[in-house]
Amino acid sequence: MKKLPVSFEFFPPKTPEGAEKLRVVRQQLYTQSPEFCSVTYGAGGSTQQGTFGTVGEILKEGVSAASHFSCIGASEESVRAELATLKAMGVKRLVALRGDLPSGYGMGGAFHYASDLVAFIRKETGDDFHIEVAAYPEIHPQAKSAESDLQAFVAKVKAGANSAITQYFYNSDAYFRFVDDAHKLGVDVPVVPGIMPITSSTQLLRFSDACGAEIPRWIRLRLQGYGDDTASIKAFGLDVVADLCDQLRNAGVPALHFYTMNQSATTLELLKRLA
């Protein structure tokens, strides 16, 4: 079977030790020849310096880097300046997001939706950037309805997005249905599944409650049953996620995007199982 393209997501480290550890992790993951590596962006651009710094390092290491780019609270001038900075750095790929509001923030700024940002980037920079957007197979937690969430996705693609990366999920049917529904509305860009390795049940439950990703009841109960047995949690998580990746690959997905949490071991093990 043809090797599936892969990409990896990192977050900007907060300490010099974290930065050094991430350099080692990246070298380990580069053995998988990723199509690109993306770097996240904190609420309201709070990690911008760290994001751009990490993106710059990845580019110097000879790998394509995608900067997350959120627009909540931003002005057209600030976005224009940041686009110029990224272009000068040699960035060719952006993950364009509305982004989270920092706590206590009003809904200020020139952009209210990710589709506004995508349209602005296209108007300002033409085809200089490959633009990724987010997709939510299990529906964005703030969406009014499944239909309005799908329409928001369609709007981002019509505004000029080249492809999409999904929120992580453990139910492949949700992904397949989302892609089918988008196709019916004329969307034909690649929709790449986002894959979250399972290494810690408390961390996964916390993330999932915050972002609206559903953990199927059987997985949740098995994880809870393992208690503090981290070895069993990791072994079970590997089986579950490897099976999910296998289902997706067999169905012909365009690529897989791994949320690495700045770790390499589990992602490498998953890819070994898929080899």
C-alpha positions as CSV (number, residue, x, y, z in Angstrom):
1,M,0.0,0.0,0.0
2,K,1.3,3.5,-0.9
3,K,2.7,5.4,2.0
4,L,0.3,8.1,3.3
5,P,1.7,11.6,3.6
6,V,1.9,12.7,7.2
7,S,2.3,16.1,9.0
8,F,3.0,16.9,12.7
9,E,1.8,19.6,15.0
10,F,3.8,21.2,17.8
11,F,3.2,24.0,20.3
12,P,5.7,26.7,21.1
13,P,7.8,25.7,24.2
14,K,7.7,28.0,27.2
15,T,11.2,27.3,28.5
16,P,14.7,26.8,27.1
17,E,14.6,23.2,28.3
18,G,11.3,22.7,26.5
19,A,12.8,24.2,23.3
20,E,15.8,21.9,23.5
21,K,13.6,18.9,24.1
22,L,11.4,19.8,21.1
23,R,14.5,20.0,18.9
24,V,15.3,16.4,19.7
25,V,11.6,15.4,19.2
26,R,11.5,17.0,15.8
27,Q,14.7,15.2,14.6
28,Q,13.1,11.9,15.6
29,L,9.9,12.7,13.7
30,Y,11.7,14.0,10.6
31,T,12.7,10.4,10.0
32,Q,9.1,10.0,8.8
33,S,9.6,12.6,6.0
34,P,6.6,14.8,7.0
35,E,4.9,16.9,4.3
36,F,5.1,19.8,6.8
37,C,5.1,20.6,10.5
38,S,2.7,23.1,12.0
39,V,3.1,25.3,15.2
40,T,0.1,26.4,17.2
41,Y,-0.7,30.0,18.3
42,G,-2.0,30.9,21.7
43,A,-5.3,32.8,22.5
44,G,-5.2,36.3,21.0
45,G,-1.8,35.6,19.5
46,S,-0.3,35.3,23.0
47,T,2.5,32.9,21.8
48,Q,3.2,34.7,18.6
49,Q,6.9,35.2,19.2
50,G,7.3,31.6,20.3
51,T,5.3,30.4,17.3
52,F,7.3,32.4,14.7
53,G,10.5,31.4,16.4
54,T,9.7,27.7,16.3
55,V,8.5,28.0,12.7
56,G,11.8,29.6,11.8
57,E,13.8,26.8,13.4
58,I,11.8,24.2,11.5
59,L,12.5,26.0,8.2
60,K,16.2,26.1,9.0
61,E,16.1,22.4,9.6
62,G,15.1,22.0,6.0
63,V,11.4,21.1,6.6
64,S,8.3,22.9,5.4
65,A,6.7,24.7,8.3
66,A,3.1,26.0,8.7
67,S,2.3,28.7,11.1
68,H,-1.0,28.8,12.9
69,F,-2.5,32.2,12.4
70,S,-5.5,33.4,14.4
71,C,-7.3,36.6,13.9
72,I,-9.5,37.3,17.0
73,G,-8.9,40.8,18.2
74,A,-6.5,41.6,15.3
75,S,-6.6,44.6,13.0
76,E,-6.0,44.5,9.3
77,E,-2.7,46.4,9.8
78,S,-1.4,43.8,12.4
79,V,-2.4,40.9,10.2
80,R,-0.8,42.5,7.1
81,A,2.4,43.1,9.1
82,E,2.5,39.5,10.4
83,L,1.9,38.1,6.9
84,A,4.8,40.1,5.6
85,T,7.0,38.8,8.4
86,L,6.1,35.2,7.7
87,K,6.6,35.7,3.9
88,A,10.0,37.1,4.6
89,M,10.9,34.1,6.7
90,G,10.0,31.8,3.8
91,V,6.8,30.4,5.2
92,K,4.6,29.0,2.4
93,R,1.8,27.5,4.5
94,L,-0.6,28.9,7.0
95,V,-3.3,27.3,9.3
96,A,-5.9,30.1,9.3
97,L,-8.1,30.1,12.4
98,R,-10.5,32.4,14.1
99,G,-8.7,31.5,17.4
100,D,-9.8,31.6,21.0
101,L,-10.4,34.9,22.8
102,P,-8.1,35.6,25.8
103,S,-10.2,35.5,28.9
104,G,-11.9,38.8,29.7
105,Y,-11.7,39.9,26.1
106,G,-14.5,41.4,24.0
107,M,-15.1,40.4,20.4
108,G,-13.0,43.2,19.0
109,G,-10.9,43.4,15.8
110,A,-11.5,43.4,12.1
111,F,-12.2,39.7,11.7
112,H,-15.1,37.8,13.3
113,Y,-14.8,34.5,11.5
114,A,-11.9,32.4,10.0
115,S,-13.5,32.9,6.6
116,D,-12.9,36.7,6.9
117,L,-9.2,35.9,7.6
118,V,-8.9,33.5,4.7
119,A,-10.5,36.1,2.3
120,F,-8.1,38.8,3.6
121,I,-5.0,36.7,3.2
122,R,-6.0,35.8,-0.4
123,K,-6.7,39.5,-1.2
124,E,-3.4,40.7,0.3
125,T,-1.1,37.9,-0.8
126,G,-2.7,36.1,-3.8
127,D,-1.4,32.5,-4.0
128,D,1.7,33.1,-1.8
129,F,0.4,30.8,0.9
130,H,-1.2,27.4,1.0
131,I,-4.0,28.0,3.4
132,E,-5.2,25.2,5.7
133,V,-8.4,25.7,7.8
134,A,-10.0,23.7,10.6
135,A,-12.9,21.2,10.2
136,Y,-15.0,19.8,12.9
137,P,-16.5,16.3,12.1
138,E,-18.2,16.3,15.5
139,I,-19.3,20.0,15.2
140,H,-17.6,23.0,16.7
141,P,-18.6,23.4,20.4
142,Q,-19.8,27.0,19.7
143,A,-21.8,26.2,16.6
144,K,-25.5,26.8,16.7
145,S,-26.2,23.6,14.8
146,A,-24.6,21.0,12.6
147,E,-25.9,22.7,9.5
148,S,-24.5,26.1,10.5
149,D,-21.1,24.5,11.3
150,L,-21.0,22.9,7.9
151,Q,-21.9,26.2,6.2
152,A,-19.1,27.9,8.1
153,F,-16.7,25.3,6.8
154,V,-18.0,25.8,3.2
155,A,-17.5,29.6,3.6
156,K,-13.9,29.1,4.6
157,V,-13.2,27.0,1.5
158,K,-15.1,29.4,-0.8
159,A,-13.0,32.3,0.7
160,G,-9.9,30.6,-0.6
161,A,-8.7,27.7,1.6
162,N,-6.7,25.0,-0.1
163,S,-7.3,22.2,2.4
164,A,-8.5,21.4,5.9
165,I,-7.3,19.6,9.0
166,T,-9.9,18.2,11.3
167,Q,-10.3,18.3,15.0
168,Y,-9.3,14.9,16.4
169,F,-12.0,12.2,16.7
170,Y,-12.2,8.5,17.5
171,N,-15.3,7.7,15.5
172,S,-14.4,7.4,11.8
173,D,-18.1,7.6,10.8
174,A,-18.2,11.2,12.0
175,Y,-15.3,12.1,9.6
176,F,-16.7,10.2,6.6
177,R,-20.2,11.8,7.1
178,F,-18.7,15.3,7.4
179,V,-16.6,14.8,4.2
180,D,-19.7,13.5,2.3
181,D,-21.8,16.4,3.5
182,A,-19.2,18.9,2.4
183,H,-18.9,17.2,-1.0
184,K,-22.6,17.5,-1.5
185,L,-22.2,21.3,-1.0
186,G,-19.5,21.5,-3.7
187,V,-16.4,21.4,-1.4
188,D,-13.7,19.2,-3.0
189,V,-10.5,20.3,-1.1
190,P,-8.6,17.6,0.8
191,V,-9.9,17.2,4.4
192,V,-7.0,15.6,6.4
193,P,-8.0,13.8,9.6
194,G,-6.3,15.1,12.8
195,I,-5.0,12.3,14.9
196,M,-4.6,12.6,18.7
197,P,-2.5,9.7,20.2
198,I,-3.8,8.5,23.6
199,T,-1.1,8.6,26.3
200,S,-2.9,9.9,29.3
201,S,-6.6,9.5,30.2
202,T,-6.8,12.6,32.4
203,Q,-5.2,14.8,29.8
204,L,-7.4,13.4,27.0
205,L,-10.6,13.8,29.0
206,R,-9.7,17.4,29.9
207,F,-8.9,18.3,26.3
208,S,-11.9,16.6,24.9
209,D,-14.3,18.3,27.3
210,A,-12.8,21.7,26.4
211,C,-12.8,21.3,22.6
212,G,-16.0,19.2,22.1
213,A,-14.2,16.1,20.7
214,E,-16.3,13.0,21.7
215,I,-14.6,10.1,23.4
216,P,-16.9,7.1,22.7
217,R,-18.3,5.6,25.9
218,W,-16.5,2.3,25.5
219,I,-13.1,4.1,25.2
220,R,-13.9,6.4,28.2
221,L,-14.9,3.5,30.4
222,R,-11.8,1.4,29.5
223,L,-9.5,4.3,30.2
224,Q,-11.2,4.9,33.6
225,G,-10.9,1.2,34.4
226,Y,-7.1,1.4,34.0
227,G,-6.9,4.0,36.8
228,D,-3.2,5.0,37.1
229,D,-1.8,2.1,35.1
230,T,-0.1,4.2,32.5
231,A,1.4,1.2,30.6
232,S,-2.1,-0.3,30.0
233,I,-3.4,3.1,29.0
234,K,-0.7,3.6,26.4
235,A,-1.0,0.0,25.1
236,F,-4.8,0.4,24.8
237,G,-4.4,3.9,23.3
238,L,-2.0,2.6,20.6
239,D,-4.4,-0.2,19.6
240,V,-7.4,2.2,19.4
241,V,-5.6,4.9,17.4
242,A,-3.7,2.5,15.1
243,D,-7.0,0.9,14.2
244,L,-8.6,4.3,13.6
245,C,-5.6,5.3,11.3
246,D,-6.0,1.9,9.5
247,Q,-9.7,2.5,8.8
248,L,-8.9,6.0,7.5
249,R,-6.1,4.9,5.3
250,N,-8.1,2.0,3.9
251,A,-10.9,4.5,3.0
252,G,-8.4,6.6,1.0
253,V,-7.9,9.7,3.2
254,P,-5.4,12.2,1.6
255,A,-3.0,12.3,4.6
256,L,-2.8,12.1,8.4
257,H,-2.0,15.0,10.7
258,F,-0.7,14.1,14.2
259,Y,-1.2,16.2,17.3
260,T,2.1,15.3,18.8
261,M,1.9,17.3,22.1
262,N,5.7,17.8,21.6
263,Q,6.3,14.1,22.1
264,S,7.6,11.6,19.5
265,A,7.4,8.0,20.9
266,T,3.7,7.3,20.5
267,T,3.4,8.9,17.0
268,L,6.5,7.0,15.8
269,E,5.0,3.7,17.2
270,L,1.7,4.4,15.4
271,L,3.5,5.1,12.1
272,K,5.5,1.9,12.6
273,R,2.3,-0.1,12.9
274,L,1.0,1.5,9.7
275,A,4.1,0.8,7.7
